[in-house]
Amino acid sequence: MKKVRDHYFKKAKKQGFPARSVYKLKEAQEKYGFLKPGQRVMDLGAFPGSWSKYTSRVTGSKGLVVAVDIQQLDIIADNICILQKNVYDLNFSSLKEISPYFDVVLSDMAPKTTGRKDVDHFRSIALAERALVLAEDLLKPGGTLFCKVFQGEDFPLFRGKCGKSFKSVRMIKPKSSRSESVETFLLCTLKK
Ligand SMILES: C[S@@+](CC[C@H](N)C(=O)[O-])C[C@H]1O[C@@H](n2cnc3c(N)ncnc32)[C@H](O)[C@@H]1O
């Protein structure tokens, strides 16, 4: 397990990304290609900035990445707009002033883990539900939500909720996500 962590950690540093988590998004993107040049992307739980940095490279100078986290982010790129906010305090009308619509919502949000699987699971579900509400409101029809969730009792219920708003919901466990980790990702495409 340590070997895997070291490999991705070193690779991330070498490629200029602050965290190994970038490879979870990169793997999904390389397989499903949901990020495209010129898109407007909301990245929830963006600190320390790997996903935003990677996404901004894909979306390019004509695209926009809005990076949201409670923690202070200091990624510098022309096409990244940083919001230091709790997702529960995000105001829909101010978000719409930044961009009237988004093509993709990403969420790698994770609660501070307590070591109690059930507590961590329910907190992760709450964050994922918040990401879903934001995606339902901000995404244009046909848009995509790529969202991390800790698996557990309420996972099927959450997946079902995603299915009400998106035509396709796919579960993804990237190779770079540790096999013993309960985290998984939902790729929800074709927002209704
Ligand atoms: C796994 S890290 C994200 C890593 C990031 N995707 C990257 O590649 O650099 C999870 C992040 O979720 C953020 N987070 C957790 N709860 C949040 C909330 N309520 N509002 C905003 N961000 C939150 C944490 O501060 C943390 O930085």
The ligand as a Gaussian input file, in Angstrom:
#p B3LYP/6-31G(d) Opt

LIG

0 1
 C       -9.480000      15.379000      -0.328000
 S       -9.430000      17.102000      -0.113000
 C       -9.551000      17.681000      -1.759000
 C       -8.293000      17.518000      -2.584000
 C       -8.345000      18.270000      -3.889000
 N       -9.371000      17.695000      -4.782000
 C       -7.034000      18.261000      -4.615000
 O       -6.906000      17.481000      -5.562000
 O       -6.134000      19.008000      -4.259000
 C      -11.035000      17.432000       0.536000
 C      -11.311000      18.892000       0.772000
 O      -12.714000      19.082000       1.089000
 C      -12.790000      20.280000       1.831000
 N      -14.092000      20.420000       2.480000
 C      -14.639000      19.597000       3.415000
 N      -15.829000      20.082000       3.823000
 C      -16.051000      21.228000       3.117000
 C      -17.104000      22.186000       3.113000
 N      -18.173000      22.054000       3.924000
 N      -17.014000      23.251000       2.286000
 C      -15.919000      23.390000       1.484000
 N      -14.892000      22.524000       1.456000
 C      -14.937000      21.450000       2.263000
 C      -11.631000      20.156000       2.814000
 O      -11.280000      21.417000       3.344000
 C      -10.549000      19.516000       1.952000
 O       -9.637000      20.471000       1.498000

